[in-house]
Amino acid sequence: MNIIDSIKTSVITPIHPAGIPFIAIFFVFTVIVGWLWSPLYFVGLVLTVWCVYFFRNPDRITPVLSGANKNNLIISPADGRVIEISKVTPDKELGLPDGNWTRVCIFMNVFDVHVNRSPMSGQITYKNYIPGAFFNASLDKASSDNERLILGMDTENGKKIAFVQIAGLVARRIICDVDIGSDLKAGDMFGLIRFGSRVDVYFPSEASTMVLVGQKMIAGETIVADFTKSSKSVKRNIDEK
């Protein structure tokens, strides 16, 4: 699907509420500049359509396993591309216990859907906002230097995970609609980052990673990892850190 087709589709796609004020502003701007000089109607119209496109919020169908294993999948929290898969020792700011953890980093460019969705079902038990810089979110140092908001979850399968909204070079506003004590189902919306950014998800390395660097992700649909498969049974090219 090309950009034009995506914009056409976004016209009939639900819009995230955070986008409504911006769409209204661009619409008023279009009316004003078009009244002052009619050729500017086109400029304002393009900006308004772009704003609608950016805040689109398409429905997603979240996969689940059957029976006792139904809560064992980790689903992508963001649209975008995987830019890193690594073994890490979590920093204290993440609120995770010591142990072996896998981090999957997903970079969202300005053409991706920016609505973020819960990777698993569970309860939010940790929330930590950290002010910081606005480096390009695709850089490794963005995970430690950029403005970010960390959410920790006790999942329904008894595991702990964390997912981090990271602001980028253009993104200057992290929106998080949940707090400590919030119960989420896998695929539920929990926030949004405006205008290009990144989301990292941390999970125990016992779960088998099911994605590769460079893979296109769909929030609420792409399976990132599976706790029902041994991490040793699937060979992955993961950089040790």
Order of alpha helices (4+ residues) and beta strands (2+ residues): alpha-alpha-alpha-beta-beta-beta-beta-beta-alpha-beta-beta-beta-beta-beta-beta-beta-beta-beta-beta
